[in-house]
Amino acid sequence: MLDLAWLMLALPLLGVFLNLFVTGRMSERGIGWLASAVVGLALLVAVGAFLALLKLPPQQRHIELNVYTWIASGSLSAGFGLLVDQLSIIMALVVTGVGFIIHVYSIGYMHGDPGFRRYFVYLNLFIFSMLILVLANNFLLLFVGWEGVGLCSYLLIGFWYERKSAADAGKKAFIVNRVGDFGFLLAIFLIFALFGSLDFTTVFSKAPQLVQSGVVSGAAITAITLLLFVGATGKSAQLPLYVWLPDAMEGPTPVSALIHAATMVTAGVYMVVRTSALFALAPLSLTVVAGIGLATAFFAATMGLVQTDIKRVLAYSTVSQLGYMFLACGVGAFTAAIFHLMTHAFFKSLLFLGSGSVIHALGGEQDLRRMGGLFSKLRTTGITFWIGALAIAGIFPFAGFFSKDEILWETLQESLFLWAVAAFTAFLTALYMFRLIYLTFHGPSRVSAERAAHIHESPKVMTRPLVVLAVLSILGGFVGLPLIQGGNLFKSFLEPVLARAPLAHGAAAAEAGHAAIGFELFMMIVSLAIAVAGLVMARRFFLQRPELAQRAAEVNAWLYRLLCGKYFVDEAYDLLVVRPVKQLGTILWRGFDVLVIDGIANGAADLIRGASGALRRLQTGYVKSYAVTMVLGAMLLVLYFVMR
């Protein structure tokens, strides 16, 4: 089955071509189920590859399939090759599994949309690009997938391009990601210059030896990893390049679930973990990753507290949870980062699709201030949404409890300060998520009479995917039970991939800490208590006594305005970057393009036009004029020779 791993790429690409050229006269359901079927088959291939990989000894679970040589120029050789190992197969399962569920959900959500077929073409193309990204066996092919998902993100965010806000959001995402991609490209150039290869296996095996021998300096490795992280901050929406993701909610809600919660935004985390062999050699880079990740987690969580758009709350939540993943990478807990990436895909997709069900039921309404009391009318959506919220808050036994607790535990081994900020951020996560729950599903109804008359539960094609994701959000965390149960299955499966990249710091302390089972249990209880505290406070402030929240906003009016204004980061970017670039562009346009470039082109044209006009006047068409001219010419010639 491992030899057929290329089918994971071929099937979604087949869906793109079929929906582009064959399904022109098919019904909506036919188009939707065809697009879903190819992703479902890709999922089956991924499951088969996973089972085949399990049968191999741990150290032999590294299969490379070189399809063909893509580029061969001098010393540069890059193939179209696939790498199937523990890390890539986990990512492939997440991409195809969550992708299939969201494809099915989209059949109901996008019903009646004029761009229905175009939507599924984009969605299939995204799955194809994402699978290239996670299955590539070299940096150049990974970058192709990286740019592919960026393109699909632009197309899907601006899917309803008739709306200016959607078109602007698509452009914003595309431009901000180009900033990060520039750093990624520079890192690829440096890698080839230093190692003479872009293949993962070659680079990761050479790096420790060349650094130890002094052939490659530690500063060079630090530069490479920091540039790689610049790319990750763009794709995974970290400070300071996070600003595109909240605006990306202009796209259809299933797009938010697939691209901006479960898959594309986690590409940066995957890339850092995939290159952990390099990051392990650059302690400074790991410190930067941990610092940026923690700052982003806290920063985004505070903004999520005051958002009134149901999807924007989840958008800032995504930014915050991605920060947790980078924090785990920064403290060397690469397996914890991937574990949280997987569980986050389950419960955040569930929450986004649940919000889509709410928006569908309310005829497009997204403002939390115009909701309330929906639980009795949207029973399935309400129950599954509660499960997603309990998971992301870290309540036992839901999936988020295990993955977030592991990150907090690994962080504690590194720094008490980092743990304290991360723990407080976990409290904020629970607070804003249960605020969202209570304002949406409980308390008095604030729905307008017109919308209230049409409230209805979503069709089964939308609610069944919610149930599947809810089950995954409950059970998904048990694959990563901590060591007190005799072994972390997820960690033991993934560890051989990272054996070439030992944890840069804190590893010994972490292992020693795991030996103290009592302390580990105590910290699990502390993590649970933090999440419960957030739930209790949200219930009191937003359900039982909402006037307390109003009073807190009035007492801390400056802070409330700051959070509502999202720290005015967009305004700062507009003032410091957007306007100066526009002004510079205007100056270059008027001063150079118009005056110099257009001046030369137009001047040449005017010169030719003037000269041709003068010559044209000589061609009168009258014989008398030509005769007089000839006589005058002859006289001038005679005069010339006489004067000589």
Secondary structure, DSSP 4 states (H G I P E B T S, - for coil): -GGGTTHHHHHHHHHHHHHHHTGGGS-HHHHHHHHHHHHHHHHHHHHHHHHHHHTS-GGG-EEEEEEEEEEEETTEEEEEEEEEEHHHHHHHHHHHHHHHHHHHHHHHHTTT-TTHHHHHHHHHHHHHHHHHHHHBSBHHHHHHHHHHHHHHHHHHHTSSTTSHHHHHHHHHHHHHHHHHHHHHHHHHHHHHHHHS--BHHHHHHHHHHHHHHTSS-HHHHHHHHHHHHHHHHHHTT-TTS-THHHHGGGS-HHHHHIIIIISGGGHHHHHHHHTHHHHTT-HHHHHHHHHHHHHHHHHHHHHHTT--BHHHHHHHHHHHHHHHHHHHHHTT-HHHHHHHHHHHHHHHHHHHHHHHHHHHHTTT--BGGG----TTTSHHHHHHHHHHHHHHHT-TTSHHHHHHHHHHHHHHHH-HHHHHHHHHHHHHHHHHHHHHHHHHHSSS----HHHHTT--PPPHHHHHHHHHHHHHHHHGGGGG--GGGT--HHHHHHGGGGTTS--SSSHHHHHHHHH-HHHHHHHHHHHHHHHHHHHHHHHIIIII-HHHHHHHHHHTHHHHHHHHTGGGHHHHHIIIIIHHHHHHHHHHIIIIIIIIIHHHHHHHHHHHHHHHHHHHHH----HHHHHHHHHHHHHHHHHHHHH-
